[in-house]
Amino acid sequence: MELNLVLRGVDLIRRSGPSPEVTGVEYDSRRVREGALFVAFRGGTTDGNRYLPQAIAQGARAIVTDSADGFAAATAFPAIAVIEVAHGRRALAAIAANFYAHPEAHLKLSGVTGTNGKTTTAFLLEAMLRDCGRKTVLAGTIEYHAAGRVFPAPHTTPESRDLLELFREGVDGGATEAVMEVSSHALDQARVFGLHFDVAIFTNLTRDHLDYHGSMENYFAAKRKLFDGSVGSPPRVAILNQDDPYGVALKAEARSELVYTYGLRQGDFRAERLQMEPSGMRFAMITPHGEVPIATRLTGGVNVYNLLAAGAAAFARGLTLDEVAQGAASLDYVPGRFQSVDCGQNFAVVVDYAHTDDALRNIIAVAREFVAHRGGRVITMFGCGGDRDRTKRPLMGQAAGAASDVVVVTSDNPRSEDPMAIIDQVIPGLSGTSATVIIEPDRHRAIEMSIAQAREGDLVLLAGKGHEKTQTIAGRVIPFDDVAIARQVLRAQEKSR
């Protein structure tokens, strides 16, 4: 594509050099190939402008930079087109949209934001849309989908260039709907700038990512951008959790044509006559347009919220209430979200992604419901991530100890930190609770110890990593899958009997 067409609508400060044909758009210099346009911008941990020489050496024929120094350096290569812009990520979004021929214009976008529940809500909404025959794109924490193709997700919300490439693949495959998890980082960094969301869902807001945002006020301000038009325009429909105070605050500020609230006992979409079992649950979804029975293999109060949010969004996207119910029943499970590991043992083993104190508290409450009638115990294994918000570590310990009978504290992506130093910051939160505490920094061994503690009627909760397939320790990324290891331990246990 000719450079002037790629730059259409981009706010330029200045430019120099020719106007070549552009064969690709990249922001990672390692992916640059002959004829590419390289967009260099300053990020949170690095500055893409440092890699201008590498991009040019690898064949970039056009450079877009958000740095005056980058512009001056690049103009030393007269055969290269050089453009300076005020905001690199916003420029990347506009450039990628032009290059991929605006696939977002052919999709109705639904975005899900909040601390907990984004992944399950997104999976549910996509399942409802697919079940009634619509082709979809999904971008989220676990995986990406594009018109039937499934592949791993490197980021919850990708950079705009990668997202638009995903949309292009989906549209070329006949997709008309896109469902996205929209992280606070993505909103703050303008990764979704210029996108127009038809439906936006807010799940909840609890303490997380304060190492990045600094305060809950800043964290909420980032989430608010999905609803106030900061990234494009306000969504046509806002779906808001009425049981969450931040959801109530968003309702007071809503600029959408239509607002649906949801909650367990209040809101436009709510649940009545709830029947819950480990194998699934049933309830009546009450709506402004009638009620419909919901039967699902998902379970737990947190998933009632997720189903109500997804159901309201699906209805906003034109599904009937019966189609919402059919779609809810079509989803067997969401990887790493209260996922059962069953090898025939007489106790339950569940893997869940819960990695905040609120998520851990909620998921342990679900576990407690299931063991209560059998007199069983809850055995919780968890850790806290390294190089992340340290203030939540004792809060995680308190949440685990307050409701569990046994707590096994271990590692969860310690990254560059000493695993025992992280555990030492968790332990104060466990003091004063009645839980039996076991410390084992080796996560594989901790899973073995957690399962070894279990007896008939108990529930072992392996929390924190969920769907993740790796563990990051001392700068090394090693294969690690809680589900696979739990299955291996259970089978070994069975053979030893």
C-alpha angles and dihedrals in degrees: 000000000000112000096238089058091049090052095049110135094007115133103236127195095190142329140198139185133035131327103241132179110270118220098185145355120234138169094182110075090208090066096049115122133179112303097014128142110230119207112203119193139161113257136184097270105018143017117238089206088075088069099053093108091051092049092050092047089053093054109275109161096185132038127198113190136176091206130085088209090052090051092051092048094048094049087067084080104066094188090062124085108230125194128181119207133180097231118031100194093047089050090050090053093051094042093049092047089054094045094050092044096248101290089174088070089065095051133073103225124215116187128196120199135169138094101274133022099029096120098046092043091051092048091049094049092048090048091052092049094046094046091061092050105266119137113231149193118213126192117181151121099289105037146332125245126198118181093316100329117113125198138159121281116231091187135020089234113016126216112279094256092057093042092053091048087053090049090049091054090048095048091047087054093052101265118158100173133056126192118194139182104223113203125205089241090056092050093047093046096046094242089144095039113146096019118127113215117207092194128021124189126200114198105178143298124238134154112301141120093024088140084071105030099035096214142027088248091059091043091054092044089058092050091047090063091076089062107034100058096255093129098040119315132331112280116261089234127027119199109199134184105239092193093061118077091219089053089053089050091052091052090056089053098039117140096178125118090237132023124194119188125199138191143146094267104001137046137061090290114040141150129249134176093021117191114185132189133162089255095053144299145250132211142151113256106216114204138167086257100051135286134285132191113246121204117180142166088224116091143189134065092274089060092051086062091046092050093048092050094047092044092053091048093048090050089050088053090057105267120139119239089252090054089050090054093047091050092049090054092050096067113086098186144325113243112257095002108114086321114177121226105202121181095156096276121148093239132057126255117194130182118206137172094225104144104155127071092247094049091046092049091050096047093047088052088056090049091049091054091056098050098039098083092049097044091243130151133238115233111191125194118188145142139192126246121250123239090025137101104321095190092072094058098086088040089057090050092051092048092051096044097045095063107020128084094209126022123195111194115203144144127300112182097320089185109182096349129094106258092221091051089056092047090050088059091051096051098072089063090056095052112103093026121110095231122120105242126212122183120207119153093192103086095203090053090044091057089051091050093047093053091043088058093057126102133176113311096015127123122220112204116198102194138186109036104051109161095006117123100194142055121213113215126166092342094310123113110212130180111265129159120176092200094051094045093047090051090049092050093048092050092048089049091052092050092051093058 
